[in-house]
Amino acid sequence: MQTNLESFLDCTTPLVPSQSLSKSDARKLNKLWYPWERETLDYFVLCDLWKCFDEGSAYGVGVPIRSEDGQNLVQYFVPYLSAIQIFTSSSISCLREETETMTRDSLSDSLSDESENEKLSRWDTCSSEEGPLEQDSFWLPNQKLGNLYFQYFERSSPYSRAPLVDKIRSQSKRYPGLMSLRSVDLSPASWMAVAWYPIYHIPSVKTIKDLQTCFLTYHTLSSWFEDMELERDKEKAENRIALPPFGLATYKMQGKLWLLAEKNGDEIERMSSLFSAADSWLKQLRVRHHDFNFFMGFRHG
């Protein structure tokens, strides 16, 4: 029997339509990231990843759970883009050229209008939450990480955030690679964090505190992880690539709703492992993730 935590992770794991890269095309990839040869390499396009969040961004994602007294409920969560870093092997000049040559007509099918208030500001190491780095600063000390094409760190309160799909669409007007890049174009350091905030549950129950629990899930974006121990789960759906969380953080988890009694010890260990993985990832990339720090502060407060 699934724990409620397992149900949440299962329902919120993106299942992205996959495509196959031929052996000849695979030889053109960055050799630092793909030194091996294989007949085919599965990948996905970022625009297909965002489509996985369309329904959830509009109506919420339903997660079947079971209360401690045995009542069956469905808790709905809305996904928000909490953080993202995309590293590529393309030069900043090529990516800027791509941005300048993309026309409004070519984006009209997938992007909505953007107001002046939504336009991105220049990235600043002290205060800004999004944007690129200047060209001279674009190369990281370890070139295996690649070029930082785009990053975003949400700092707004949950009530003033735009759902994930809306945020991606507004930012992709200036950075079309957010729609066109493939997972094989991304370095192993590329990742995103999704904040899941509860909105309502069916049937309505007022006495369960843990129905207010919020989650942060961390996902790698590169095909490099296909052959790693953290292998993508491809058994859930044919011709799709699953992106299960490698890291997790929680907020307002006060009771035992998300852990079944018979699996309590195992799930506590699992949650601790996922939390440690997220913490380790951020430290390795020297990233300050506002939501993670807030969740961690509540956890230790």
matplotlib code that plots the C-alpha trace (Angstrom):
import matplotlib.pyplot as plt

x = [0.0, 1.3, 2.0, 0.6, 4.1, 4.5, 1.2, 2.3, 5.6, 3.9, 1.2, 3.6, 6.3, 6.3, 6.0, 7.5, 7.0, 10.4, 12.2, 15.3, 18.6, 20.4, 23.9, 25.2, 23.5, 24.7, 28.3, 27.7, 26.9, 29.3, 31.9, 32.4, 28.8, 28.3, 31.6, 30.1, 28.6, 25.2, 22.7, 20.1, 19.7, 16.3, 15.6, 12.8, 12.2, 11.7, 8.4, 7.0, 8.1, 6.1, 3.1, 3.1, 2.2, -0.6, -3.5, -2.0, -1.2, -4.9, -6.8, -4.3, -2.9, -5.1, -3.2, -5.2, -4.5, -5.8, -6.3, -5.2, -8.9, -9.1, -11.0, -10.1, -9.4, -8.0, -5.7, -5.0, -1.7, -0.7, 2.8, 5.0, 8.5, 10.6, 14.1, 15.8, 19.2, 19.9, 23.5, 24.2, 27.2, 26.1, 27.9, 26.1, 26.5, 24.7, 21.9, 21.5, 21.4, 18.6, 16.7, 17.0, 16.0, 12.9, 9.8, 6.6, 4.7, 6.9, 6.1, 2.4, 1.2, 2.9, 3.3, 0.9, 1.3, 3.7, 3.2, 6.0, 6.0, 6.7, 9.8, 13.0, 15.5, 19.3, 20.7, 22.4, 24.2, 22.8, 19.2, 17.8, 15.8, 16.3, 18.1, 21.5, 25.0, 27.3, 29.4, 32.7, 31.1, 29.2, 31.9, 31.9, 35.2, 34.4, 33.7, 32.0, 29.0, 28.7, 27.4, 24.6, 22.0, 19.2, 18.4, 15.5, 14.9, 11.4, 11.3, 7.7, 5.2, 3.1, 0.0, 1.5, 3.2, 2.2, 1.6, 4.6, 3.4, 2.5, 5.9, 7.7, 5.7, 6.4, 10.2, 10.5, 9.6, 13.1, 14.7, 13.2, 15.6, 13.2, 10.9, 13.4, 16.3, 16.5, 17.5, 20.6, 21.6, 21.7, 24.6, 24.3, 24.1, 20.8, 17.9, 14.6, 12.7, 8.9, 6.9, 3.6, 1.1, -2.2, -5.4, -8.3, -9.3, -12.3, -14.2, -13.7, -12.1, -11.0, -9.4, -6.3, -3.4, -1.1, -3.5, -1.7, 1.7, 3.7, 6.4, 9.5, 10.6, 13.9, 14.4, 17.4, 16.8, 19.7, 19.7, 23.1, 21.3, 19.7, 22.5, 23.2, 22.0, 19.2, 17.9, 14.7, 11.7, 10.6, 8.2, 5.3, 4.4, 5.5, 7.6, 7.8, 10.6, 9.7, 11.5, 11.1, 12.4, 16.0, 15.4, 12.5, 11.7, 8.5, 6.8, 4.1, 4.4, 3.3, 1.6, 1.8, -0.6, 2.1, 3.5, 1.7, 2.3, 3.7, 6.1, 6.8, 10.5, 11.2, 9.4, 11.1, 14.5, 13.4, 12.4, 15.6, 17.6, 15.7, 16.2, 19.9, 20.2, 18.6, 20.8, 23.9, 23.0, 22.5, 25.8, 27.7, 26.4, 26.9, 23.3, 21.1, 17.6, 15.2, 12.3, 14.6, 16.1, 12.6, 11.4, 14.6, 14.2, 10.7, 11.9, 14.5, 12.6]
y = [0.0, 3.4, 6.0, 9.5, 10.7, 8.1, 9.1, 12.8, 12.0, 9.7, 12.3, 15.2, 13.5, 14.9, 12.3, 13.9, 12.7, 11.3, 11.4, 9.4, 10.8, 8.7, 7.5, 9.9, 12.9, 11.7, 12.1, 15.8, 16.2, 17.7, 15.0, 16.1, 15.1, 12.2, 10.5, 7.1, 5.8, 4.1, 3.3, 5.8, 8.3, 9.3, 13.0, 15.5, 19.1, 21.7, 22.9, 19.3, 19.4, 22.6, 21.1, 18.5, 21.3, 22.9, 21.3, 21.6, 25.2, 25.9, 23.5, 21.9, 18.4, 15.9, 13.7, 10.8, 10.5, 8.5, 10.2, 8.6, 7.6, 5.9, 8.5, 8.8, 12.4, 14.1, 17.0, 19.5, 21.3, 24.1, 24.0, 27.2, 27.7, 28.1, 28.0, 26.9, 27.0, 25.9, 25.3, 24.6, 24.1, 26.9, 30.2, 33.2, 34.9, 32.1, 32.1, 35.9, 35.6, 33.0, 35.4, 38.3, 36.3, 34.8, 36.6, 37.3, 35.1, 32.1, 32.4, 33.3, 29.7, 29.1, 32.4, 35.0, 38.7, 40.2, 43.5, 46.0, 44.9, 41.3, 42.1, 40.7, 42.8, 42.3, 39.7, 41.2, 39.0, 40.9, 41.6, 40.3, 37.0, 36.2, 36.7, 36.0, 36.8, 39.1, 37.3, 37.6, 36.0, 33.3, 30.6, 28.9, 27.7, 24.1, 24.1, 20.8, 22.7, 24.6, 28.1, 29.4, 30.3, 31.2, 31.2, 32.2, 32.2, 33.1, 35.4, 36.6, 35.4, 32.3, 34.5, 36.8, 34.1, 33.2, 29.4, 27.6, 27.6, 31.3, 32.1, 30.1, 31.6, 35.2, 34.5, 32.5, 35.6, 36.9, 33.5, 31.2, 28.4, 27.7, 26.3, 24.9, 23.4, 19.6, 17.7, 16.5, 20.1, 20.7, 20.0, 17.7, 20.8, 21.9, 21.6, 23.1, 23.2, 23.2, 24.6, 22.8, 24.7, 23.2, 24.9, 22.7, 19.1, 16.9, 16.2, 19.3, 18.4, 21.1, 19.0, 17.7, 20.1, 18.3, 19.2, 22.6, 20.9, 22.5, 20.7, 21.6, 19.0, 19.1, 17.7, 17.3, 18.3, 16.7, 13.4, 12.8, 11.1, 8.5, 6.0, 7.0, 5.1, 7.7, 6.4, 7.9, 5.6, 4.7, 2.0, 4.3, 5.2, 4.2, 6.7, 9.0, 10.0, 10.4, 13.1, 11.9, 14.3, 13.7, 16.2, 17.2, 19.8, 20.3, 23.2, 22.9, 19.1, 18.7, 15.4, 11.9, 12.2, 11.8, 8.7, 5.4, 3.8, 0.5, 2.5, 5.4, 4.6, 4.0, 7.1, 9.3, 8.0, 8.5, 12.1, 12.8, 11.4, 13.5, 16.6, 16.0, 15.4, 18.8, 20.5, 18.9, 19.8, 23.5, 23.6, 22.0, 24.6, 27.4, 28.4, 30.3, 29.0, 31.3, 28.8, 26.1, 28.3, 29.4, 25.8, 24.8, 27.7, 26.5, 22.9, 23.9, 26.7]
z = [0.0, -1.0, 1.7, 1.1, 0.4, -2.3, -3.7, -3.8, -5.5, -8.0, -9.0, -9.2, -11.3, -14.8, -17.6, -20.7, -24.2, -25.4, -28.7, -29.8, -31.0, -33.6, -33.1, -35.7, -34.1, -30.6, -31.8, -32.2, -28.5, -25.9, -25.3, -21.7, -20.9, -23.4, -23.8, -24.5, -27.8, -28.0, -30.7, -29.5, -26.8, -25.4, -24.8, -24.4, -25.5, -22.7, -24.2, -23.8, -20.1, -19.4, -21.1, -18.3, -15.9, -18.0, -16.2, -12.8, -13.3, -14.2, -11.9, -9.5, -9.4, -7.4, -5.0, -3.5, 0.2, 3.2, 6.6, 9.8, 10.6, 7.2, 5.2, 1.5, 0.3, -2.8, -2.0, -4.8, -5.3, -7.7, -9.1, -9.1, -10.5, -7.4, -9.0, -12.3, -13.7, -17.3, -18.4, -22.1, -24.3, -26.7, -26.5, -25.2, -28.6, -30.4, -27.8, -28.1, -31.9, -31.5, -29.2, -31.6, -34.7, -33.2, -34.4, -32.6, -35.1, -34.3, -30.6, -30.8, -30.6, -27.3, -25.5, -24.1, -24.2, -21.7, -19.9, -19.2, -15.5, -16.5, -18.5, -17.0, -15.3, -15.5, -13.2, -10.1, -7.6, -4.7, -5.4, -8.7, -8.9, -12.6, -15.8, -17.5, -16.5, -18.5, -21.1, -19.2, -16.1, -18.1, -17.9, -14.5, -13.0, -14.0, -17.7, -17.4, -16.0, -19.3, -20.0, -17.7, -20.2, -17.8, -14.1, -12.0, -8.2, -7.0, -4.0, -4.0, -1.4, -2.5, -2.9, -5.5, -7.7, -11.2, -11.8, -13.3, -16.9, -16.9, -15.4, -18.1, -20.9, -19.8, -19.5, -22.7, -24.7, -24.0, -23.7, -26.4, -25.5, -22.6, -25.2, -27.8, -25.9, -25.6, -22.5, -24.5, -24.9, -21.2, -18.9, -15.9, -13.7, -15.1, -12.6, -11.4, -8.2, -8.1, -5.2, -4.6, -2.6, -1.5, -2.6, -1.6, -0.8, -1.5, 0.6, 2.8, 6.2, 8.7, 11.4, 9.6, 10.0, 7.5, 4.6, 4.7, 4.0, 1.1, -0.9, -2.8, -5.4, -7.2, -10.7, -13.0, -16.6, -18.5, -20.3, -18.7, -15.8, -18.1, -17.4, -13.8, -10.7, -10.4, -13.7, -15.1, -14.5, -18.0, -17.0, -16.1, -19.6, -23.0, -25.0, -22.0, -19.7, -16.0, -14.0, -10.4, -7.7, -6.5, -3.6, -1.5, 1.2, 3.2, 5.0, 7.7, 7.9, 11.5, 11.8, 10.4, 7.5, 4.9, 6.6, 7.2, 10.6, 9.1, 7.0, 9.3, 9.8, 6.2, 5.0, 7.6, 6.4, 2.8, 3.4, 5.3, 2.3, -0.2, 1.9, 2.3, -1.5, -2.2, 0.4, -1.1, -4.6, -3.7, -1.8, -4.7, -7.1, -4.5, -4.9, -2.4, -2.9, -1.1, -0.8, 0.4, 3.1, 4.2, 4.4, 6.3, 8.7, 9.5, 9.8, 12.4, 14.0]

ax = plt.figure().add_subplot(projection="3d")
ax.plot(x, y, z, "-o")
ax.set_aspect("equal")
plt.show()
